[in-house]
C-alpha cells in the first residue's frame, strides 16, 4: 500500500515537472518572437526556416519573397524621436496592412540589366515594373478569395543592385487570415518562368515578430 502511494506521488511529480517544462518552452518560444534591435529582427526574418522568407529558382530567375513585419516599418519611421504615443500611433497605422518584398534577379543582376534584349523590350519592362505589377502579382486565400492590392513600390536602382526589389502592400484582412494559408503569385514577366507561387502560412502573419520599442 505504501509503495502504491509513493508511485502515485512520483507520477504526479513527473506530470507537474512535464507541465512546468512545457510552460517554460512556450514562454521561451514567445520571447523568441520579440527582439531588442532591428538587426536581430531582420536576421530572424531572413532565415528561411522561420517561415518569413521563401526562395525559388525558375528558369534561371531567382525569386525571393520576404514578409516585412509591422515593427520594421515603425522603427524605420521613428528615427531618434521615440515616445510611447508615437510608437502606438505608428503601429496602429502600419498594422492595417501586410507588406511583402519581392526580389527578382537573373545572372545575379536586376531584371532590367539582364532580361531585355533590345530597347523596345527594355522600355516595356520598365513600364511593367513601374506601373503594371498590380496586374501581374496576386494574393488569394486557400478558398480562392482575392485580396485586392493596396499599392506597390518599385524603386529604380539603375543597375547598381543585384536584384529588382518591389514592395507590395495588402490589407490585413481578418477573414482571409482565418484560412490556413494565403497564396502569393507572380505571372510570367516575359522570362519564360510561367506562374510562380508562394504559400504563406497565416499564423506567421498573425504572430509576426516584433521589437522592444
RACORZI-V549984 format. One record per residue. N is the residue number from 1. RES is the residue in three letters. PHI is phi in degrees with one decimal (NA if undefined). OMEGA is omega in whole degrees, -180 to 180 (NA if undefined). NEAR is the number of other ideal C-beta (glycine too) atoms within 10 Angstrom. Layout:
n=N res=RES phi=PHI omega=OMEGA near=NEAR
n=N res=RES phi=PHI omega=OMEGA near=NEAR
This chain:
n=1 res=UNK phi=NA omega=179 near=5
n=2 res=UNK phi=-61.9 omega=-180 near=6
n=3 res=UNK phi=-63.7 omega=179 near=7
n=4 res=UNK phi=-64.2 omega=178 near=8
n=5 res=UNK phi=-64.1 omega=180 near=9
n=6 res=UNK phi=-61.8 omega=180 near=10
n=7 res=UNK phi=-64.3 omega=179 near=10
n=8 res=UNK phi=-65.2 omega=179 near=10
n=9 res=UNK phi=-62.2 omega=180 near=10
n=10 res=UNK phi=-63.9 omega=-180 near=10
n=11 res=UNK phi=-65.1 omega=179 near=10
n=12 res=UNK phi=-63.6 omega=179 near=10
n=13 res=UNK phi=-64.2 omega=179 near=10
n=14 res=UNK phi=-65.2 omega=179 near=10
n=15 res=UNK phi=-65.3 omega=179 near=10
n=16 res=UNK phi=-62.1 omega=179 near=10
n=17 res=UNK phi=-63.8 omega=179 near=10
n=18 res=UNK phi=-64.0 omega=179 near=10
n=19 res=UNK phi=-63.2 omega=179 near=10
n=20 res=UNK phi=-63.2 omega=179 near=10
n=21 res=UNK phi=-64.2 omega=178 near=10
n=22 res=UNK phi=-63.8 omega=178 near=10
n=23 res=UNK phi=-63.0 omega=179 near=10
n=24 res=UNK phi=-65.0 omega=179 near=10
n=25 res=UNK phi=-65.1 omega=179 near=10
n=26 res=UNK phi=-65.5 omega=179 near=10
n=27 res=UNK phi=-63.8 omega=179 near=10
n=28 res=UNK phi=-63.9 omega=180 near=9
n=29 res=UNK phi=-62.9 omega=179 near=10
n=30 res=UNK phi=-66.0 omega=-180 near=10
n=31 res=UNK phi=-63.8 omega=-180 near=9
n=32 res=UNK phi=-67.7 omega=-179 near=11
n=33 res=UNK phi=-90.4 omega=180 near=14
n=34 res=UNK phi=-120.0 omega=-173 near=13
n=35 res=UNK phi=-124.3 omega=-177 near=20
n=36 res=UNK phi=-77.2 omega=-177 near=10
n=37 res=UNK phi=-147.2 omega=-175 near=11
n=38 res=UNK phi=-66.8 omega=-180 near=14
n=39 res=UNK phi=-59.4 omega=179 near=9
n=40 res=UNK phi=-64.9 omega=179 near=13
n=41 res=UNK phi=-62.7 omega=-178 near=21
n=42 res=UNK phi=-68.8 omega=176 near=17
n=43 res=UNK phi=-62.8 omega=178 near=12
n=44 res=UNK phi=-64.0 omega=-180 near=17
n=45 res=UNK phi=-63.8 omega=-175 near=21
n=46 res=UNK phi=-72.9 omega=179 near=12
n=47 res=UNK phi=-72.0 omega=-174 near=11
n=48 res=UNK phi=-60.2 omega=-179 near=12
n=49 res=UNK phi=-67.1 omega=-180 near=7
n=50 res=UNK phi=-88.0 omega=172 near=15
n=51 res=UNK phi=87.1 omega=-179 near=14
n=52 res=UNK phi=-102.9 omega=176 near=23
n=53 res=UNK phi=-130.1 omega=177 near=17
n=54 res=UNK phi=-130.2 omega=-177 near=15
n=55 res=UNK phi=-133.2 omega=175 near=12
n=56 res=UNK phi=-141.0 omega=173 near=14
n=57 res=UNK phi=-118.5 omega=-179 near=12
n=58 res=UNK phi=-130.8 omega=178 near=15
n=59 res=UNK phi=51.3 omega=177 near=11
n=60 res=UNK phi=83.7 omega=179 near=12
n=61 res=UNK phi=-101.9 omega=-180 near=21
n=62 res=UNK phi=-93.3 omega=177 near=16
n=63 res=UNK phi=-114.9 omega=175 near=19
n=64 res=UNK phi=-130.3 omega=178 near=19
n=65 res=UNK phi=-107.9 omega=-178 near=20
n=66 res=UNK phi=-129.5 omega=176 near=19
n=67 res=UNK phi=-80.2 omega=177 near=21
n=68 res=UNK phi=-105.5 omega=-178 near=21
n=69 res=UNK phi=-68.2 omega=-178 near=24
n=70 res=UNK phi=-51.7 omega=-174 near=22
n=71 res=UNK phi=-67.9 omega=176 near=24
n=72 res=UNK phi=-66.4 omega=178 near=19
n=73 res=UNK phi=-73.9 omega=178 near=18
n=74 res=UNK phi=-61.0 omega=-178 near=22
n=75 res=UNK phi=-62.6 omega=180 near=19
n=76 res=UNK phi=-64.2 omega=-178 near=12
n=77 res=UNK phi=-85.4 omega=-177 near=11
n=78 res=UNK phi=-61.5 omega=-174 near=16
n=79 res=UNK phi=64.6 omega=-179 near=8
n=80 res=UNK phi=-92.7 omega=-179 near=4
n=81 res=UNK phi=-92.0 omega=-176 near=7
n=82 res=UNK phi=-113.2 omega=173 near=10
n=83 res=UNK phi=-133.2 omega=-178 near=9
n=84 res=UNK phi=-59.8 omega=-178 near=8
n=85 res=UNK phi=-66.1 omega=-180 near=7
n=86 res=UNK phi=-69.0 omega=178 near=15
n=87 res=UNK phi=-61.2 omega=-179 near=16
n=88 res=UNK phi=-63.9 omega=-180 near=12
n=89 res=UNK phi=-65.5 omega=-180 near=12
n=90 res=UNK phi=-69.7 omega=177 near=19
n=91 res=UNK phi=-62.7 omega=178 near=15
n=92 res=UNK phi=-64.1 omega=180 near=11
n=93 res=UNK phi=-66.6 omega=-175 near=13
n=94 res=UNK phi=-82.5 omega=-177 near=21
n=95 res=UNK phi=-67.3 omega=-179 near=14
n=96 res=UNK phi=-71.6 omega=-173 near=11
n=97 res=UNK phi=-130.4 omega=174 near=17
n=98 res=UNK phi=-118.0 omega=-173 near=25
n=99 res=UNK phi=-120.3 omega=-179 near=20
n=100 res=UNK phi=-131.9 omega=173 near=21
n=101 res=UNK phi=-99.1 omega=175 near=17
n=102 res=UNK phi=-109.5 omega=177 near=22
n=103 res=UNK phi=-108.4 omega=-180 near=18
n=104 res=UNK phi=-132.8 omega=179 near=22
n=105 res=UNK phi=-145.5 omega=178 near=21
n=106 res=UNK phi=-138.4 omega=-176 near=18
n=107 res=UNK phi=56.8 omega=179 near=11
n=108 res=UNK phi=63.0 omega=179 near=10
n=109 res=UNK phi=-132.3 omega=174 near=15
n=110 res=UNK phi=-67.6 omega=-172 near=22
n=111 res=UNK phi=-58.7 omega=-178 near=20
n=112 res=UNK phi=-66.2 omega=-180 near=18
n=113 res=UNK phi=-90.4 omega=-174 near=19
n=114 res=UNK phi=-130.1 omega=-172 near=16
n=115 res=UNK phi=-83.2 omega=-176 near=19
n=116 res=UNK phi=-64.7 omega=-179 near=16
n=117 res=UNK phi=-97.7 omega=179 near=7
n=118 res=UNK phi=-153.5 omega=-176 near=8
n=119 res=UNK phi=-64.0 omega=180 near=8
n=120 res=UNK phi=-64.4 omega=178 near=9
n=121 res=UNK phi=-65.0 omega=178 near=13
n=122 res=UNK phi=-62.0 omega=-180 near=14
n=123 res=UNK phi=-62.7 omega=-180 near=11
n=124 res=UNK phi=-65.8 omega=180 near=14
n=125 res=UNK phi=-70.6 omega=176 near=19
n=126 res=UNK phi=-58.6 omega=-179 near=15
n=127 res=UNK phi=-63.3 omega=180 near=10
n=128 res=UNK phi=-64.2 omega=-178 near=16
n=129 res=UNK phi=-68.0 omega=-175 near=20
n=130 res=UNK phi=-82.7 omega=-172 near=12
n=131 res=UNK phi=-122.8 omega=-169 near=11
n=132 res=UNK phi=-115.3 omega=-177 near=14
n=133 res=UNK phi=-69.5 omega=176 near=19
n=134 res=UNK phi=-66.4 omega=177 near=13
n=135 res=UNK phi=-90.5 omega=-175 near=10
n=136 res=UNK phi=-106.5 omega=-177 near=15
n=137 res=UNK phi=-112.6 omega=-176 near=20
n=138 res=UNK phi=-137.4 omega=173 near=17
n=139 res=UNK phi=-130.7 omega=179 near=22
n=140 res=UNK phi=-149.1 omega=-176 near=15
n=141 res=UNK phi=-83.8 omega=178 near=19
n=142 res=UNK phi=-67.7 omega=176 near=13
n=143 res=UNK phi=-100.8 omega=174 near=10
n=144 res=UNK phi=72.6 omega=174 near=7
n=145 res=UNK phi=-82.2 omega=-175 near=13
n=146 res=UNK phi=-88.7 omega=172 near=11
n=147 res=UNK phi=-97.6 omega=-178 near=19
n=148 res=UNK phi=-77.5 omega=179 near=10
n=149 res=UNK phi=-63.7 omega=178 near=16
n=150 res=UNK phi=-82.1 omega=-177 near=14
n=151 res=UNK phi=-168.9 omega=169 near=11
n=152 res=UNK phi=-143.6 omega=-176 near=20
n=153 res=UNK phi=-127.1 omega=179 near=12
n=154 res=UNK phi=-119.0 omega=177 near=17
n=155 res=UNK phi=-85.4 omega=177 near=10
n=156 res=UNK phi=-68.3 omega=-178 near=13
n=157 res=UNK phi=-108.2 omega=174 near=14
n=158 res=UNK phi=52.0 omega=173 near=9
n=159 res=UNK phi=82.2 omega=-178 near=11
n=160 res=UNK phi=-89.6 omega=-180 near=8
n=161 res=UNK phi=-106.5 omega=178 near=16
n=162 res=UNK phi=-91.9 omega=-179 near=15
n=163 res=UNK phi=-153.8 omega=172 near=18
n=164 res=UNK phi=-88.8 omega=-177 near=24
n=165 res=UNK phi=-120.2 omega=-179 near=18
n=166 res=UNK phi=-127.0 omega=176 near=18
n=167 res=UNK phi=-98.3 omega=179 near=16
n=168 res=UNK phi=-112.5 omega=-178 near=24
n=169 res=UNK phi=-119.6 omega=179 near=16
n=170 res=UNK phi=-128.5 omega=177 near=21
n=171 res=UNK phi=-66.8 omega=175 near=14
n=172 res=UNK phi=-82.6 omega=-175 near=16
n=173 res=UNK phi=-76.6 omega=-176 near=17
n=174 res=UNK phi=-65.0 omega=177 near=8
n=175 res=UNK phi=-65.4 omega=179 near=10
n=176 res=UNK phi=-64.7 omega=-177 near=21
n=177 res=UNK phi=-73.6 omega=175 near=14
n=178 res=UNK phi=-78.9 omega=175 near=11
n=179 res=UNK phi=-74.6 omega=179 near=16
n=180 res=UNK phi=-67.5 omega=-180 near=11
n=181 res=UNK phi=-152.4 omega=170 near=15
n=182 res=UNK phi=-121.9 omega=180 near=22
n=183 res=UNK phi=-107.0 omega=176 near=17
n=184 res=UNK phi=-117.8 omega=-175 near=22
n=185 res=UNK phi=-123.4 omega=176 near=14
n=186 res=UNK phi=-123.2 omega=176 near=25
n=187 res=UNK phi=-68.7 omega=178 near=14
n=188 res=UNK phi=-61.4 omega=-180 near=14
n=189 res=UNK phi=-97.2 omega=-178 near=20
n=190 res=UNK phi=85.7 omega=-178 near=13
n=191 res=UNK phi=-107.5 omega=179 near=18
n=192 res=UNK phi=59.2 omega=179 near=10
n=193 res=UNK phi=-103.6 omega=-169 near=19
n=194 res=UNK phi=69.8 omega=178 near=11
n=195 res=UNK phi=-73.8 omega=178 near=11
n=196 res=UNK phi=-110.4 omega=-175 near=22
n=197 res=UNK phi=-123.1 omega=174 near=12
n=198 res=UNK phi=-119.5 omega=176 near=19
n=199 res=UNK phi=-103.6 omega=-177 near=12
n=200 res=UNK phi=-116.0 omega=179 near=19
n=201 res=UNK phi=-70.7 omega=-175 near=14
n=202 res=UNK phi=-68.0 omega=178 near=16
n=203 res=UNK phi=-62.2 omega=177 near=12
n=204 res=UNK phi=-66.7 omega=-180 near=15
n=205 res=UNK phi=-76.8 omega=179 near=20
n=206 res=UNK phi=-69.2 omega=-178 near=11
n=207 res=UNK phi=-101.5 omega=-177 near=12
n=208 res=UNK phi=-67.5 omega=178 near=18
n=209 res=UNK phi=-67.6 omega=-178 near=21
n=210 res=UNK phi=-139.0 omega=-178 near=17
n=211 res=UNK phi=-110.9 omega=170 near=19
n=212 res=UNK phi=-82.9 omega=-179 near=9
n=213 res=UNK phi=-107.3 omega=NA near=16
